[in-house]
């Protein structure tokens, strides 16, 4: 369908209030899921991020890389294990995670952003001591899976101040030489809180939080963080959605006004969420 010049102008005019709202503000986007695998979706995400950057919004891209890690482990004959939505990470696995996340995945995203005429800088949580962590404690030993204990925002703000889009892979050190795998949703929430971001966006492979997991039309559009324990008790929040929702709660309780889980399978989902009055996904506030 051909879009008229008038319609194009109306789109820009309607986006103006949202551009004003977010100009010079920091938005943290966690990128993962199918949008990271499908090349067409990946290009749409990169274009969205570059567009936001060009209109004066300071975007920090935090990424996972679970599917790529699993592919490399399969080729190396290593088993992938998940417990409560988190990857069990032994010594061999953490080496693969570091190689894939800080190497191939991170630089691939930097390259994609620069192909879209953006200025991107790849960073790792180890760089400049950005992310400090300790071993995650719990009923089950997850190996080298860490919990963030401190965020030093200077590597990120230095990049932002120079006009770059920081692209952050979620590894952390403990100051004693150990490297920890950090869940990307959780890391994004900590980074958003430390930066005083105006918004945290988590991209996933479903529409958002569903009242009925088998029915994508049962989307819950907004949730107060105080409602989360009840939704967990009812089984509405469960499985791999738990760390995502917990990350949203963490971000909001750290001072981020809103955290949103959106469907990364929808082309230009970020622009729809940020630049229209409709929005998509589930907002936590």
N, C-alpha and C positions, 0 to 999 in steps of 0.2 A: 504494500500500500504506500503510495506516495504521500509524504507529509508536506503540506503547504508551508511557505515561508511565514505566513501568519501564525500557524500552529507552532512552528519552531520558535518564533518570537514569544508567544504566550508561555511556552515551556520555560524559557529563560526568565521572563518577568515573574512567573509564579515561584521560581526557585530563589529569587532575590532575597525575600525575608529570611530564608534559611541560611543563605550565604552570609548575610549580615550577622545572624545569630552565632555562627561558628567561626567567622573570620578571626584569626589570631588565637583561636582556641585549639587545644590538643584533643585529638580523637585517637583512641587506641583501638586498632582492629586486629582481632585474632583470626588468622587465616588457616583453614584446614579443610578436611573432608573432601567431598567429590569436586568442589570448585578448584581444588589443588591438583586434581588428576586430569580432568577434562580440559584440553587445551583451549577450546573456545571460551569456556567459563573463566579460565585463568586469564585470558587476554581481556575479558570484560572487567574482571576485578582490577587488573593492573591499570586499565584505562580510567576506571572510577577513581582509583587512588591518585593517579596523576592529575585528574581533573580537580579533585578536592585540594590538592597541593597548589595548583595554579591559581585557585581563587582565594588563597590565603589561609587555608585550614592546615594545621600542623598534624599530619598523619604519622602515627607510629605503627608499623606493621610487625606484629608478633606472629610467628608461624610455628606450626607443628610440622610433622612429616611422617606420621605413623605408617601410611601405606608404603612409602619409599623405604623406610626402615625395615618393614616386614619383607619387602621384595629382596633387599640386599641380604637379610638374614636367611631367607629361603635359598638364595644362590650359594650361600656359605654353609648350608646344612645346619643352621642353628634354629632352634624351636622358639617361636613367639608365644609367650604366655601372658594372659591378662587376668588381673584380679581386681574386681570392683571398678572396672573401666580403666585401670592403670596398668601399664606395661611392667611386668617383672623384669628387672634389669640387673643381671649378674655382671661380672667383670668383662666377659666377652661382649655382652650386649651393650654395655656403656661405651665401649670402644666403637662399636658400629654406630650407635646413636651420635656420638661426637663426630665421626667421619661424615655421616649423612647430613645431619642437621647443620653443623657449622660449616661444612664443605659444600657438597653438591646442592642441597636444597636451598640453602641461603644464597649462594652465588647465582643459582638459576633464577631466583626471584629478583635479585638485583639486576640481572641481565634483562629480564622481561620488563621491568620498570623503565630501564634506560632505553630499551627498544620502543617504549611508548612515549619517549621524549621526557621522561622524568629524571631527576637526579637522586640516586639512591646510594645508600652506604650500608654494607652488610656488617652487622655486629653480632657478637655472641655474648651470652651472659657472663662469660669468663673475662671478656675484654674490659680492662679498667676496673675489675672487681665489681661490675655492674650488679650481678646477682650473687649473693652469698646464701648458702643453704646448709642445712644439717640433714642427717638421715631421717627419713620419715618414720615415725613411730606408730605402731598400731598392733592389732591382733595378729596380722600376717606380715612376715618379713618380705618386703618388695625389693630387697637388694639396694642398688645404687639409685633409688628414687628419693628425691630430696624435697624438703619443705623450705621455702624461701624465708630467710630470717632478716635480710636487709637488702634494700635496693639503693644503689648509688646512681642517681639519675644523670650525673654529669656526662657520661659518654653519649647519652641520648640527646640531652639538651644542647651539647656542643654541636652535634650533627644538625639538629633542628635550626639552631641559630645561624648556621652556614647555608641553610636552604635545602639540606638533604632530607630525603625520606629514610628514616632509620628502619632497617629490616633486621629484626632481632630473633636469633635462635635461642631456645630456652635450655641452656646448660648453665650450671652454677658450680662454684667451688666452695670449699669450706675453710680455705686458708691453710690447710695441711696437705694439699696435693691431691685430695680426692675430688673427682668430678661426679656430679649428680645430674640425672635426668629429671627435669621439672615438667610436670604437666603444663602444656602450653596455655590452656584456659586459665589455670591458676596463676601462672607467671604473668599473663596479660593483666589479670586483675590487680596483682601487686604493683606492676608497673604503672597502670592507670591511676591507682591510688597515690603512689609516690609522686607522679607528675602533676596531680591535681587536674586530671583530664575531665573534660565536660561530658564525655560519653565513652562507653566501652561497648564494642560490637563483637560478638562471637559468631562466627560463621560455622554452620553445621549442615547435616544432610537431611534434616526434617524441617517442617515449617516453623517449629518452635516447641513450646511445651504443650502437649496434647492431653486433654482430659481423658481421651480414649486412645491408647497407643496405636490401635488398628484403624483409626479414623482421622485422617489429616484435616477433616473439616471441623474437628473438635478443638481447634486452636484456642488457647487461653491468651488473650491479647496483652494482659497486664497482671502483674502480681506484686503485692507488697511483700517485702522481705520477711515480715512477721508471719506471713501465711505459709512460708516454706516448710516448717516442721509438720504442720497439718497435712500438706500435700504429700510429704514423704510418708507419713503414717498411713495415708490412703492408697499408697502405691502409685500415685500419679507421677511422682518424681522417683525414678528408680534406675538401676543399671548405669549405662554410660552417661545418662543425663545428670546423674548426681554431681560429678565434678564440675560440669558446666554451670548448673544452678548454684552450687556452692561458690563458684568463682564470681558469679553475678552478685550474690549476697556479700561476699568479701569486698568487692569493688564499691558497692553502695555504702556499706558500713565504713569504708575508708574515705568517704567523701565524694565519690563520683555520683553525680545526680541521677544517672540512669545507666543501666546495663541491659543490652538487648541481644537475644539469641535470634538469629535470622537464618533463612534458608539459602545457603550458598549455591544451590542448584538453579536459582532464579537469576538470569542474566541481569546485571546492574542492580542487584539487591541492595547494595550499599547506598547508591544514589536514591533508590526508591525510599529507603528508610530515612535518609537524612534530608532529602530535598523535596519531599512531598508531604502533604497533610494526612496521607493515608497510613504510611508506615507499614511494616510487615513484621512478622515474628512475635515474640513475647518480650515485653519490657518489664524489667524489675526495677522497683523504685522504693 
